[in-house]
Amino acid sequence: MASSNVKENKFSAGKFYRSVKSEIKKVTWPTRQDVWNYTLVVLAMCAFSAIFIGALDLIFKSIFELLA
């Protein structure tokens, strides 16, 4: 038997969108310069990772060719 003081969770689209709008206003958005800097860091790390993995591949390929 359900208790009489248990609240029902009712969905309210209006209340949801008002709370979303309120939370979006609290967000600190990055500046254009910040986004550019972060993009450059990501691209640099991708290039570094590609070069590092390529070098490891070349090293292991050479080792396995010597063993075969």
TAURCOR-V785671 format. One record per residue. RES is the residue in one small letter. PHI is phi in radians with two decimals (999 if undefined). Layout:
res->{RES	RES}
phi->{PHI	PHI}
This chain:
res->{m	a	s	s	n	v	k	e	n	k	f	s	a	g	k	f	y	r	s	v	k	s	e	i	k	k	v	t	w	p	t	r	q	d	v	w	n	y	t	l	v	v	l	a	m	c	a	f	s	a	i	f	i	g	a	l	d	l	i	f	k	s	i	f	e	l	l	a}
phi->{999	-1.37	-1.30	-1.36	-1.76	-1.55	-1.37	-1.51	-1.54	-1.80	-1.45	-2.23	-1.10	-1.09	-1.13	-1.08	-1.19	-1.15	-1.24	-1.11	-1.06	-1.13	-1.23	-1.09	-1.16	-1.46	-1.27	-1.65	-1.44	-1.24	-1.36	-1.06	-1.15	-1.07	-1.08	-1.08	-1.10	-1.11	-1.11	-1.11	-1.12	-1.12	-1.12	-1.11	-1.17	-1.12	-1.12	-1.04	-1.10	-1.11	-1.14	-1.09	-1.17	-1.10	-1.13	-1.06	-1.08	-1.11	-1.10	-1.16	-1.07	-1.10	-1.07	-1.21	-1.20	-1.18	-1.34	-1.45}
